Amino acid sequence: MCFSAIASFTGGVIICSIGILTIKKVHSPSQIVFASIPFFFGLQQITEGFVWLSLQHWKFEGIRNLSAYTFLVMADVFWPIITPLAMLLMEKKPKRIKSLQILFTMGLVVSFYNVYCLNTFSVAPAIAGKHIDYNVAFPELLRLPAFGIYVISSVAPLFISSIKGTRIMGALMAVSCLITIVFYTQYLTSVWCFFAAAISIVIYWMVKAQRKIHFVENEV
């Protein structure tokens, strides 16, 4: 989905629509953050559409930094905390809550680190190989540790959670991340978003299934 401006805009609108449908299926306030993930992901894709436009058409050069930094804030700051937070809000088992709190803290650490880097080091997005390489000049020494914490805080909560269906989502995220690293290492931030589109559909299915279970239990 992140291979052109049209693809990003189209994918973003579709995923935002899935997000709206997912939010409408919510039956408990604790689900709101989780159900909102597809909508925010769709917004992220739309944002990258503007990055494409700013790189391909000189009339849009003025929005390049704004769109690129907005995309990176969502990718590098938002996502490390949203998954553990969503799982934490829905979890009811005390032992798992403690583990999720640790992962949420880890996500906060890497998010704050990325905020610092985005404010300190340069970002120079460029089109390369039909993808966008954001050319972020983050410290090379901490790049791998930060990425490791990013992945753990984003994926591990889905395997720890007792909510039905989260392991399917976790497996999709893990496989998607692995495929991206192996085949598109240079464009990780941009290309990984393509795979996350499928995850949005899984989230919709999960929230919808939980809604059915909720109403069945109430009727009984």
N, C-alpha and C positions, 0 to 999 in steps of 0.2 A: 503494500500500500504506500510505502514511502518512496516510490521510485519516480514520482513526478508531481507537479503542482495539482494537476487534475485528479490524480489518484489520491493524493492527500486530502483534497477538499471533498471528493466523493466519499472516500472512506470515512472521513471525519463526520460528515452529515449522517451517514448510515449508522455509525456507531453511537453518535449522539442520540439518534432515534431509538436505538436499542436501549441506551441508558435511560431515556425518558420512560420507555415501557417498563424497564426494570424497576425504576423508582415507584411507578404506579402499582407494582405488585407487592410493595413493602407492607407488612402487617404489624411491624413493631419498630419503635424508634431506634432500637439497637442495630437494625439492619440498614439504616439510611446511608451510613458511610460506605458500607460494602456495596450497596445497590447503586451508589453514585459513581463508582469506579469507571464503568463503561462511558458515562457521560463526560467525565473529565478526560478520559482517554481520547474520546472523539474531539474534544476541544484541542487537545495536544496535536492531533493530526491536522486539524484546520490551521493551527498556528504554524506547523511546518509547511503547509501549503504556501503561506506568506513568505517563508524563508526561501522556498523555491522561486517564487515570483521575484523576490528581491535579488536573487542571483542570476536570473535569466533575462530580466527586463530592467533597463536603467531607470525607468520611471518609478520603480519601487525600491530603489537603492536606499531611500531615506528611512524605510522601515526595517532594514536588514538587521541592525543591532537589536531593536526592540523585539522583533519576531524570533530571532535566534536565542536571545537571552530568556524570553518567555518560554520557549520550547525547552531549553536546558533547565530552567527552574522546575518545570513540571517533571522532566525526565530524571534529574539528578537530586532534586530536593523533595518533591512531592511523593514519588513512588516508594522510596525507602521506608517511609513512615505510614503510608496509607494501608498497606496490607496488614502489618502487625496491629495497627489501630483498629481496623475493621474486624479482625479476628478477636481482638481483646474485648471489644464492645459486645460481641455476640456470645462469647464463651461464658459458660456457667460453672465449669469444674475448677475448683480452687488451684489445684496443682498445675493445671494447664495455664491458668491465668498468670501465675508467677513466671512461667517460662515465656509467655507472650509479652509480659512486662519487660523482661530482659531484652527480648528481640526488638521491642519498640524503642527501648533506650539505645540499642545499637543503631537502629535506624535514625534516631535523632542525632546521634554522634556523626554519622556519615552525611546526613543532611546539612548540619551546621558546617561541617568541613567543606562541603560543596558550595555552600553559600559564601564562605570565606574565599574559596578559590575563584568563584565567578566574579567576586568583587575585587580580586587582587590580580588575577592573571588574564591574559588576552584570549579572546575567542575569535576565530576567523573562519566562518563557514565557507565551504567551497564544494562545488559539484565535482564528483570524481567517480567514475565507474557506474554511472546512473544512480548514485546514492549521494547523500550529503555527508561530507566529512567536516565535522565542526572544528577540528584543529584546536582543541582546548589545550592551553599550555599549563596544565596542572603539574605539580611536582612529580617527576618521574619516579622518585623513590617511594612515594606513598600511593602511586596509582594502583598497583596490584592489591595492597592491603585494603584500600578504600573500596575497590571493586568487590573484593571478597565479602566485606561487611555488607555492601549494598545487596549482593545476591542472597546472602544468608538472611538478612532482615526482610527481604522481599518474598523469598520462597519458603523458608523454614516454617513460618507461622501457619502455612496452609497444611503442613503435615502434622503439626502439633494440635491444631484445632480439632475439637470433637464434632464440629458441624459437618453434616453429611454432604459429600460432594467436594469438599475443599481439597482432598488429596488428588482428585482428577485435575482440578485447576492447578495444583502444585506441580503435578507431573507435566502438564502442558507448559508451564512456565520454565521448569527445569530443562526440558527437552528443547524448547524454543531458544533459551539462552545458550545452551550448548551448541546448537546448530549455528546460531549467529556467530559465536566465538570462533568456531571451526572454519566457517566459510566466509564470514564478513567481519573479521576482527577489526579492520580499520574503520568500519562504519557502524560499530556496535550500537551507539546511541540511536541512530536513525533507523537501521534495519530491524532491530529487535521489536520495534513498534508494530511491524507488519504481523508478526506472530501473535502479538497480544490481542489482535482483533478477534481471534477465535476464543480467547479467554473471556471476552465480553459476552459472547453468546453463552458460555458456560455459566457465567454469573447470573444471567437472565434466567437460565434453566433452574439454577439452584434456588434463587429467590422465589420463583414461581412454584417450585416443588415444596418449599417450606411453607408457602402460603396455603397450599392445599392441605398439608399436614395439620397446620394450625386450625383451619376451619373444621376439618374432620374431627380433631380432638375436642373442639368446643361443642360440636354437635353431639358427641358421645357423652 
